[in-house]
Amino acid sequence: MKTMSNRIVMVGFGNIGQAILPLLSTHFPEYHVHIFEANIGKSQRDLCRRYNARLTEQRITKDNHGVVLQPLLSSRDYLLNLATSVSTCDLIRLAQLSGAFYLDTCIDPWEYAQAGAGIATSNYALREEVRELRRHSGGCPTAVVAHGANPGFVSILLKKGLIDMASAHGIAHDPCLCAEDWATLARTLDVRVIQISERDTQVGTLARRPGEFVNTWSVDGLVTECLQPAELGWGTHEVKLPPNAHRHQFGSQAAIYLDQPSHTVKVKSWSPNFLDFDAYLITHNEAISIADYLTLREAGVPVYRPTAYYAYHPCDEAIDSMKLLADNTTAAIASTRILKDEIVSGIDELGVFILSGTYPSLWIGSNLSIGKARKLAAQNNATSLQVVAGATAAMAWMRVHPNEGILESDDLDYQFIFDYAEPYWSPIVSQYTSWRPTPASQGLQFEDFLIR
């Protein structure tokens, strides 16, 4: 094994990579940062000089990742995968071979399948590949997959929300030390639906140009998610499958998928600041991992599982940009832009909406404004700061737990992660509500939320 070198190797230097640099400088000042990016601009070079990071212009591929990255990795170094279409599984193998920690903010393959073949690279299929790798990772250096804001910190908020609901309603519960404990608590609370509920209201001064795709965190990331099949964790209280829905024939079977790209499926949601809003059911890893984590089985048969999914209303510029995907391809996208320095107002209201069939439902999450985000960390808007705060908290947890193998956000110590990231997510809002998608939807079936 190589000696320790105190190095953070980062693959990808888009908006999230740039946003995490100030936090790495604050929380990991003893580490040298070496970044690989396929296409580098002047602003990226200037940023690296400001934070004393080394920047190399090179695309990391299936063919070169081992040769390029392994010589830089030693025991307890970090390998951060913040690029789109760079394989999670292959980089985990490389990190663990080198004795290094690994982290990404979503599970990626080397290449995404398009159109109908997209089911091969759905979030469900990608997660199953990681689960298979995980079975052989016990005692290996810790690798945390899909841990930013969402997926990521929302799984931490969910646990805090469940504890708060139990306390508010006088429900006694044993310490929740494992997945079965959390699932038992969720069933006791009659939790039927868990929405990852997000309404981004950030606005800028520059008008979107024809053919331009604008977003507040990543264009490549959002476009990829929009074109993947819509997916959701499927609860045991559900009576029937939605139209065009299919069950999986392999893996955990905690989720279903629709024969529609994510950007064509809309659902009803709610948040404390915006109240009712229409959202897109965008496929995300946490919808599957949360549903799987909170499953109770008897004799191998699921007897309790909530329905879980991501209900996302991006900023208005992104909503307008999504019209470019009308033919379910990227052909109409002429240019891209991250909405950051030109933002003049708005918040990213991002939280976990826990809907109970018996008790008032709870929305718990962040009400972070662009103004506060800029004061807390340079190079950030409200959206990116929520992502990199979650990622940095997981990196800190790994230092304390160095040999845990492959983990998801749901497996982490929620109190440690919450305490570490909360200053960047604050204000954390908790609000109980009797809201329902329709007056007659007391059963909280998915069809009640679906906008046809």
LUMFI-114909 format. One record per residue (C-alpha): residue number from 1; residue in one letter; chain; x, y, z. Coordinates in pm, whole numbers. Layout:
REC   num   residu   chaine       c1       c2       c3
REC   NUM        A        A        X        Y        Z
...
REM end
This chain:
REC   num   residu   chaine       c1       c2       c3
REC     1        M        A        0        0        0
REC     2        K        A      124      349      -84
REC     3        T        A      192      599      192
REC     4        M        A      -65      866      272
REC     5        S        A      -46     1169       42
REC     6        N        A     -337     1390      158
REC     7        R        A     -475     1431     -191
REC     8        I        A     -826     1488     -325
REC     9        V        A     -855     1379     -686
REC    10        M        A    -1161     1524     -854
REC    11        V        A    -1304     1406    -1187
REC    12        G        A    -1520     1677    -1344
REC    13        F        A    -1501     2052    -1292
REC    14        G        A    -1843     2176    -1392
REC    15        N        A    -2067     2382    -1167
REC    16        I        A    -2068     2136     -876
REC    17        G        A    -1692     2078     -895
REC    18        Q        A    -1633     2453     -887
REC    19        A        A    -1883     2498     -605
REC    20        I        A    -1718     2242     -378
REC    21        L        A    -1372     2404     -393
REC    22        P        A    -1444     2673     -130
REC    23        L        A    -1578     2408      110
REC    24        L        A    -1278     2183       53
REC    25        S        A    -1053     2479      129
REC    26        T        A    -1240     2536      457
REC    27        H        A    -1292     2179      576
REC    28        F        A     -995     1996      420
REC    29        P        A     -718     2259      412
REC    30        E        A     -443     2001      455
REC    31        Y        A     -536     1824      129
REC    32        H        A     -392     1896     -215
REC    33        V        A     -664     1903     -484
REC    34        H        A     -596     1768     -835
REC    35        I        A     -881     1812    -1084
REC    36        F        A     -941     1651    -1423
REC    37        E        A    -1175     1821    -1669
REC    38        A        A    -1231     1749    -2037
REC    39        N        A    -1272     2114    -2145
REC    40        I        A    -1120     2396    -1945
REC    41        G        A    -1196     2767    -1968
REC    42        K        A    -1019     3073    -1830
REC    43        S        A    -1256     3111    -1535
REC    44        Q        A    -1184     2755    -1426
REC    45        R        A     -809     2814    -1441
REC    46        D        A     -846     3136    -1241
REC    47        L        A    -1055     2957     -979
REC    48        C        A     -795     2683     -936
REC    49        R        A     -519     2940     -892
REC    50        R        A     -727     3112     -624
REC    51        Y        A     -769     2787     -430
REC    52        N        A     -426     2637     -508
REC    53        A        A     -575     2342     -693
REC    54        R        A     -402     2166     -981
REC    55        L        A     -610     2145    -1299
REC    56        T        A     -544     1901    -1583
REC    57        E        A     -732     1915    -1912
REC    58        Q        A     -808     1551    -1982
REC    59        R        A    -1126     1350    -2027
REC    60        I        A    -1140     1048    -1799
REC    61        T        A    -1260      746    -1996
REC    62        K        A    -1314      374    -1962
REC    63        D        A     -980      315    -2132
REC    64        N        A     -761      561    -1941
REC    65        H        A     -908      600    -1593
REC    66        G        A     -678      347    -1428
REC    67        V        A     -359      472    -1590
REC    68        V        A     -435      837    -1520
REC    69        L        A     -587      824    -1172
REC    70        Q        A     -432      533     -982
REC    71        P        A      -79      681     -957
REC    72        L        A     -230      979     -773
REC    73        L        A     -426      779     -513
REC    74        S        A     -295      653     -180
REC    75        S        A     -440      537      149
REC    76        R        A     -713      771      280
REC    77        D        A     -698     1002      -19
REC    78        Y        A    -1030     1095     -179
REC    79        L        A    -1156     1024     -529
REC    80        L        A    -1452     1251     -609
REC    81        N        A    -1654     1162     -917
REC    82        L        A    -1839     1482    -1010
REC    83        A        A    -1864     1421    -1384
REC    84        T        A    -2151     1291    -1594
REC    85        S        A    -2092      961    -1776
REC    86        V        A    -1794      849    -1568
REC    87        S        A    -1856      504    -1424
REC    88        T        A    -1931      485    -1053
REC    89        C        A    -1848      114    -1031
REC    90        D        A    -1515      138    -1212
REC    91        L        A    -1400      436    -1006
REC    92        I        A    -1504      263     -682
REC    93        R        A    -1294      -37     -780
REC    94        L        A    -1000      190     -853
REC    95        A        A    -1035      380     -525
REC    96        Q        A    -1060       67     -314
REC    97        L        A     -764      -91     -492
REC    98        S        A     -564      219     -395
REC    99        G        A     -691      237      -36
REC   100        A        A     -872      566     -109
REC   101        F        A    -1216      695      -19
REC   102        Y        A    -1474      746     -294
REC   103        L        A    -1772      978     -328
REC   104        D        A    -2013     1082     -603
REC   105        T        A    -2343     1270     -613
REC   106        C        A    -2521     1025     -845
REC   107        I        A    -2455      680     -989
REC   108        D        A    -2327      698    -1346
REC   109        P        A    -2228      457    -1626
REC   110        W        A    -1968      533    -1893
REC   111        E        A    -2247      592    -2141
REC   112        Y        A    -2622      635    -2113
REC   113        A        A    -2853      434    -2335
REC   114        Q        A    -3100      637    -2537
REC   115        A        A    -3474      611    -2600
REC   116        G        A    -3631      270    -2535
REC   117        A        A    -3297      113    -2445
REC   118        G        A    -3268      364    -2161
REC   119        I        A    -3399      106    -1914
REC   120        A        A    -3049      -49    -1921
REC   121        T        A    -2913      269    -1763
REC   122        S        A    -3214      357    -1549
REC   123        N        A    -3139      457    -1192
REC   124        Y        A    -3278      123    -1079
REC   125        A        A    -3041      -74    -1302
REC   126        L        A    -2742      143    -1211
REC   127        R        A    -2815      104     -840
REC   128        E        A    -2837     -274     -877
REC   129        E        A    -2485     -279    -1026
REC   130        V        A    -2357      -92     -721
REC   131        R        A    -2548     -325     -486
REC   132        E        A    -2379     -622     -648
REC   133        L        A    -2039     -458     -604
REC   134        R        A    -2129     -375     -244
REC   135        R        A    -2177     -740     -153
REC   136        H        A    -1802     -790     -183
REC   137        S        A    -1687     -461      -29
REC   138        G        A    -1700     -533      344
REC   139        G        A    -1394     -397      522
REC   140        C        A    -1280     -204      214
REC   141        P        A    -1216      171      219
REC   142        T        A    -1541      362      254
REC   143        A        A    -1719      461      -66
REC   144        V        A    -2037      670      -42
REC   145        V        A    -2248      673     -357
REC   146        A        A    -2511      925     -463
REC   147        H        A    -2461     1169     -180
REC   148        G        A    -2511     1535     -255
REC   149        A        A    -2837     1716     -182
REC   150        N        A    -3071     1475     -350
REC   151        P        A    -2982     1204     -366
REC   152        G        A    -2793     1249      -41
REC   153        F        A    -2883     1487      239
REC   154        V        A    -3255     1433      183
REC   155        S        A    -3215     1082      327
REC   156        I        A    -3071     1245      639
REC   157        L        A    -3363     1488      656
REC   158        L        A    -3604     1196      624
REC   159        K        A    -3468     1033      940
REC   160        K        A    -3482     1358     1131
REC   161        G        A    -3837     1409     1008
REC   162        L        A    -3947     1063     1124
REC   163        I        A    -3801     1123     1471
REC   164        D        A    -3966     1466     1491
REC   165        M        A    -4304     1325     1384
REC   166        A        A    -4285     1050     1645
REC   167        S        A    -4200     1301     1917
REC   168        A        A    -4473     1543     1808
REC   169        H        A    -4741     1274     1825
REC   170        G        A    -4619     1105     2143
REC   171        I        A    -4519      784     1968
REC   172        A        A    -4260      590     2164
REC   173        H        A    -3985      429     1960
REC   174        D        A    -3666      243     2028
REC   175        P        A    -3337      391     1908
REC   176        C        A    -3325      351     1532
REC   177        L        A    -2999      173     1469
REC   178        C        A    -3074      -19     1151
REC   179        A        A    -3297      -10      845
REC   180        E        A    -3559     -232     1008
REC   181        D        A    -3591       10     1301
REC   182        W        A    -3649      305     1066
REC   183        A        A    -3897      108      857
REC   184        T        A    -4087        4     1171
REC   185        L        A    -4107      367     1282
REC   186        A        A    -4230      476      938
REC   187        R        A    -4500      208      945
REC   188        T        A    -4606      309     1297
REC   189        L        A    -4646      665     1169
REC   190        D        A    -4850      530      876
REC   191        V        A    -4614      698      628
REC   192        R        A    -4749      618      284
REC   193        V        A    -4580      871       54
REC   194        I        A    -4239     1036       66
REC   195        Q        A    -4188     1312     -185
REC   196        I        A    -3851     1474     -235
REC   197        S        A    -4016     1810     -292
REC   198        E        A    -3824     2092     -462
REC   199        R        A    -3931     2432     -593
REC   200        D        A    -3647     2647     -729
REC   201        T        A    -3744     3015     -768
REC   202        Q        A    -3402     3161     -850
REC   203        V        A    -3412     3413    -1136
REC   204        G        A    -3141     3599    -1326
REC   205        T        A    -3094     3909    -1536
REC   206        L        A    -3006     3738    -1865
REC   207        A        A    -3287     3621    -2088
REC   208        R        A    -3264     3267    -2225
REC   209        R        A    -3155     3265    -2589
REC   210        P        A    -3329     3045    -2851
REC   211        G        A    -3187     2693    -2831
REC   212        E        A    -3015     2762    -2497
REC   213        F        A    -3065     2521    -2205
REC   214        V        A    -3035     2696    -1869
REC   215        N        A    -3026     2541    -1521
REC   216        T        A    -2900     2620    -1172
REC   217        W        A    -2684     2312    -1103
REC   218        S        A    -2600     2110    -1417
REC   219        V        A    -2737     2103    -1769
REC   220        D        A    -2588     1764    -1859
REC   221        G        A    -2718     1616    -1535
REC   222        L        A    -3073     1746    -1571
REC   223        V        A    -3097     1656    -1940
REC   224        T        A    -2981     1302    -1865
REC   225        E        A    -3241     1264    -1589
REC   226        C        A    -3516     1410    -1807
REC   227        L        A    -3451     1154    -2081
REC   228        Q        A    -3422      852    -1849
REC   229        P        A    -3742      655    -1779
REC   230        A        A    -3956      795    -1497
REC   231        E        A    -3904      587    -1182
REC   232        L        A    -4044      576     -832
REC   233        G        A    -4033      361     -522
REC   234        W        A    -4358      165     -507
REC   235        G        A    -4551      141     -181
REC   236        T        A    -4738     -160      -47
REC   237        H        A    -5050       56        5
REC   238        E        A    -5083      116     -370
REC   239        V        A    -5385      -52     -530
REC   240        K        A    -5288      -51     -898
REC   241        L        A    -5000       36    -1124
REC   242        P        A    -5018      367    -1311
REC   243        P        A    -5060      363    -1690
REC   244        N        A    -4755      240    -1882
REC   245        A        A    -4591      115    -1562
REC   246        H        A    -4377     -195    -1521
REC   247        R        A    -4229     -391    -1235
REC   248        H        A    -3870     -509    -1245
REC   249        Q        A    -3786     -876    -1276
REC   250        F        A    -3454     -850    -1090
REC   251        G        A    -3299     -682     -788
REC   252        S        A    -3476     -533     -487
REC   253        Q        A    -3808     -480     -673
REC   254        A        A    -3864     -177     -452
REC   255        A        A    -3943       46     -751
REC   256        I        A    -4133       60    -1078
REC   257        Y        A    -4071      248    -1401
REC   258        L        A    -4293      410    -1661
REC   259        D        A    -4268      385    -2038
REC   260        Q        A    -4217      761    -2046
REC   261        P        A    -3917      990    -2010
REC   262        S        A    -3910     1172    -1677
REC   263        H        A    -3974     1513    -1830
REC   264        T        A    -4315     1397    -1957
REC   265        V        A    -4458     1294    -1617
REC   266        K        A    -4602     1555    -1381
REC   267        V        A    -4724     1527    -1022
REC   268        K        A    -4877     1749     -754
REC   269        S        A    -4661     1865     -466
REC   270        W        A    -4651     2115     -180
REC   271        S        A    -4394     2317       12
REC   272        P        A    -4422     2564      304
REC   273        N        A    -4320     2870      106
REC   274        F        A    -4473     2804     -236
REC   275        L        A    -4769     2590     -120
REC   276        D        A    -4929     2387     -405
REC   277        F        A    -4722     2344     -720
REC   278        D        A    -4695     2118    -1020
REC   279        A        A    -4370     1924    -1048
REC   280        Y        A    -4192     1678    -1275
REC   281        L        A    -4139     1321    -1159
REC   282        I        A    -3767     1319    -1231
REC   283        T        A    -3593      986    -1182
REC   284        H        A    -3347      989     -891
REC   285        N        A    -3156      733     -692
REC   286        E        A    -3308      836     -358
REC   287        A        A    -3659      742     -469
REC   288        I        A    -3540      384     -500
REC   289        S        A    -3295      368     -209
REC   290        I        A    -3541      522       40
REC   291        A        A    -3820      286      -64
REC   292        D        A    -3585      -12      -38
REC   293        Y        A    -3442      101      297
REC   294        L        A    -3789      141      451
REC   295        T        A    -3920     -198      335
REC   296        L        A    -4036     -447      597
REC   297        R        A    -4061     -812      493
REC   298        E        A    -4218    -1120      642
REC   299        A        A    -4101    -1452      501
REC   300        G        A    -3935    -1254      224
REC   301        V        A    -4258    -1079      120
REC   302        P        A    -4285     -698      155
REC   303        V        A    -4553     -607      409
REC   304        Y        A    -4468     -238      433
REC   305        R        A    -4303        8      198
REC   306        P        A    -4385      375      127
REC   307        T        A    -4413      519     -221
REC   308        A        A    -4118      752     -280
REC   309        Y        A    -4028      985     -566
REC   310        Y        A    -3870     1316     -661
REC   311        A        A    -4118     1597     -736
REC   312        Y        A    -3911     1874     -897
REC   313        H        A    -4002     2216    -1028
REC   314        P        A    -3674     2365    -1152
REC   315        C        A    -3623     2738    -1195
REC   316        D        A    -3846     2896    -1459
REC   317        E        A    -3560     2923    -1711
REC   318        A        A    -3501     2549    -1681
REC   319        I        A    -3871     2475    -1724
REC   320        D        A    -3865     2677    -2044
REC   321        S        A    -3546     2499    -2153
REC   322        M        A    -3705     2157    -2109
REC   323        K        A    -3925     2231    -2409
REC   324        L        A    -3610     2166    -2616
REC   325        L        A    -3648     1797    -2524
REC   326        A        A    -3990     1767    -2687
REC   327        D        A    -3868     1500    -2929
REC   328        N        A    -3692     1317    -2642
REC   329        T        A    -3347     1394    -2784
REC   330        T        A    -3089     1668    -2732
REC   331        A        A    -3093     1772    -3098
REC   332        A        A    -3260     2108    -3032
REC   333        I        A    -3005     2218    -2769
REC   334        A        A    -2768     2470    -2929
REC   335        S        A    -2593     2597    -2614
REC   336        T        A    -2599     2564    -2236
REC   337        R        A    -2559     2795    -1938
REC   338        I        A    -2552     2760    -1560
REC   339        L        A    -2753     3029    -1387
REC   340        K        A    -2523     3156    -1111
REC   341        D        A    -2356     3499    -1108
REC   342        E        A    -2652     3661    -1286
REC   343        I        A    -2905     3544    -1024
REC   344        V        A    -3071     3842     -856
REC   345        S        A    -3329     3675     -629
REC   346        G        A    -3496     3353     -529
REC   347        I        A    -3464     3047     -308
REC   348        D        A    -3423     2675     -357
REC   349        E        A    -3691     2522     -137
REC   350        L        A    -3579     2160     -110
REC   351        G        A    -3704     1910      143
REC   352        V        A    -3870     1582      228
REC   353        F        A    -4250     1576      232
REC   354        I        A    -4360     1289      457
REC   355        L        A    -4730     1214      404
REC   356        S        A    -4909     1002      663
REC   357        G        A    -5248      842      631
REC   358        T        A    -5316      892     1002
REC   359        Y        A    -5122     1195     1127
REC   360        P        A    -5059     1545      990
REC   361        S        A    -4792     1529      723
REC   362        L        A    -4452     1693      764
REC   363        W        A    -4241     1892      519
REC   364        I        A    -3883     1933      642
REC   365        G        A    -3610     2096      440
REC   366        S        A    -3415     2401      333
REC   367        N        A    -3539     2748      247
REC   368        L        A    -3197     2870      131
REC   369        S        A    -3185     3201      -56
REC   370        I        A    -2934     3311     -317
REC   371        G        A    -2822     3596      -91
REC   372        K        A    -2741     3371      203
REC   373        A        A    -2575     3110      -19
REC   374        R        A    -2335     3372     -154
REC   375        K        A    -2247     3486      198
REC   376        L        A    -2178     3131      312
REC   377        A        A    -1960     3014       23
REC   378        A        A    -1813     3173     -288
REC   379        Q        A    -1880     3013     -630
REC   380        N        A    -2225     2895     -520
REC   381        N        A    -2592     2956     -575
REC   382        A        A    -2858     2814     -343
REC   383        T        A    -2886     2488     -537
REC   384        S        A    -2517     2407     -567
REC   385        L        A    -2449     2485     -201
REC   386        Q        A    -2708     2231      -90
REC   387        V        A    -2532     1969     -305
REC   388        V        A    -2173     2035     -198
REC   389        A        A    -2264     2072      171
REC   390        G        A    -2402     1718      167
REC   391        A        A    -2097     1588      -17
REC   392        T        A    -1852     1756      219
REC   393        A        A    -2035     1619      524
REC   394        A        A    -2002     1265      386
REC   395        M        A    -1631     1320      327
REC   396        A        A    -1590     1421      691
REC   397        W        A    -1784     1113      805
REC   398        M        A    -1554      888      600
REC   399        R        A    -1250     1008      791
REC   400        V        A    -1410      880     1110
REC   401        H        A    -1536      557      945
REC   402        P        A    -1262      461      699
REC   403        N        A    -1336       93      631
REC   404        E        A    -1711       61      584
REC   405        G        A    -1714      -54      221
REC   406        I        A    -1982       80      -16
REC   407        L        A    -2265      276      143
REC   408        E        A    -2568      481       43
REC   409        S        A    -2689      797      215
REC   410        D        A    -2952      594      400
REC   411        D        A    -2675      397      577
REC   412        L        A    -2495      700      724
REC   413        D        A    -2518      840     1077
REC   414        Y        A    -2791     1097     1020
REC   415        Q        A    -2703     1311     1324
REC   416        F        A    -2339     1351     1221
REC   417        I        A    -2427     1442      861
REC   418        F        A    -2708     1675      967
REC   419        D        A    -2494     1865     1215
REC   420        Y        A    -2212     1905      963
REC   421        A        A    -2423     2024      670
REC   422        E        A    -2700     2213      849
REC   423        P        A    -2518     2550      862
REC   424        Y        A    -2509     2551      481
REC   425        W        A    -2872     2437      445
REC   426        S        A    -3014     2670      707
REC   427        P        A    -3282     2783      753
REC   428        I        A    -3421     2434      801
REC   429        V        A    -3800     2460      795
REC   430        S        A    -4034     2204      954
REC   431        Q        A    -4405     2248      892
REC   432        Y        A    -4699     2017      952
REC   433        T        A    -4990     2028      710
REC   434        S        A    -5318     1856      629
REC   435        W        A    -5260     1910      254
REC   436        R        A    -5379     1643       14
REC   437        P        A    -5350     1639     -366
REC   438        T        A    -5732     1622     -388
REC   439        P        A    -6001     1642     -119
REC   440        A        A    -6090     1277     -174
REC   441        S        A    -5735     1139     -167
REC   442        Q        A    -5715     1017      191
REC   443        G        A    -5570      685       75
REC   444        L        A    -5272      870      -76
REC   445        Q        A    -5262      656     -390
REC   446        F        A    -5009      760     -653
REC   447        E        A    -5288      823     -904
REC   448        D        A    -5412     1102     -673
REC   449        F        A    -5087     1290     -729
REC   450        L        A    -5045     1217    -1099
REC   451        I        A    -5131     1501    -1336
REC   452        R        A    -5274     1359    -1657
REM end
